[in-house]
């Protein structure tokens, strides 16, 4: 049995990551380039190289720490870590997987609430109109995050510059988009 | 010659200035676009963060519509949309099973044959060959060329410019008379999709990008991404507040700079819509 098969068959987060996004955690040798280049590393509870190290341990408690981390939601998918990784480990794709897994298992870090609220508002806008309706996004985000005063001065300035539409543009294929959302269980 | 264009949502709203400049220079060079009929949002960061299948299905519908309408080459001015379309094409090519599943989801045929150009590739291919004869007012300014993330990364998939110290935007700007400064922040991240949910992080990261450009004596930051533009321009009051600074450097789309160099008025290329006043011409 090869090393990689050994991982895949085990019921650990490293095993699922390998199976889903072909990231082999054991390849990481902790050079730290990902964390050094990560623009948000100093905001993270677990910088990317630390996530890799915890994955390697295959300890349930460490898997739990990763899924419950704030870090996986702070990752902005700038792709810097991947481009500098000497082992070409696709950390950005892994972060996408970890976020979706954390939501599925209801292990989302409380501090990430607003980030997720924003993503949900964004997708809601597309679900109903096919395109992003920026004013709708802002209002829906305010409703979800209860952050009423933020950016309140921005909207009038955007409107005066012709940068914010008051009404959404509905594409013809809205029913088509709704089916895509349904089939992908979004 | 007719190209397909995928404007993406930003260009119809907060990046209307970018859209105006793309269309204005296209017109000046006799180039016509056909919008991909009934295009939808690419899903952006939200889709790939929350649902992998959705993040592939939304761009796949766009590409399938382009194929269906015979648009073989499509220009995608938004760097974020460009990245989503190219990455989707790559993922579906790599995994035929996944491709079949996505075709089922979008209820359309998808072959993956579209040639997808980012704005600089489009400029290189169609504007540069006829540029010299059109320049009436060389853009004689020191500039910091800011590529951001998604125009150059993931570099192994985009296969475009080099990931560290890319050059394509600097070369285009030199050709209209600008003097690009050495700029180590050219591929640092502006904070991207955290603009609304974590404005503090965006202010911090964007501030560093702006500070270094000013420090190096640049008169403008040149961009090719609407998200970078809105973070560096529209978020300037937040940035100045966060850093207790008074950064004044304007942020100009590469297409706006080209427009000025070929003598188009500032209004026509959307320069009057910026938050940070653009005094250079």
Interface residues (C-beta under 8 A of the other chain):
Chain A: X39 X40 X43 X74 X76 X77 X78 X79 X80 X82 X83 X88 X92 X96 X97 X99 X100 X103 X114 X115 X116 X117 X118 X119 X120 X122 X123 X125 X126 X130 X131 X132 X134 X138 X141 X145 X150 X151 X154 X157 X158 X161 X162 X163 X164 X165 X169 X171 X172 X173 X176 X177 X179 X180 X181 X183 X184 X185 X186
Chain B: X9 X10 X12 X13 X14 X15 X16 X17 X38 X39 X40 X41 X43 X44 X45 X46 X47 X48 X49 X50 X51 X52 X53 X54 X55 X57 X58 X61 X104 X105 X106 X107 X149 X150 X153 X154 X155 X156 X163 X164 X187 X188 X189 X191 X192 X193 X194 X196 X197 X198 X199 X201 X205 X234 X272 X273 X274 X275
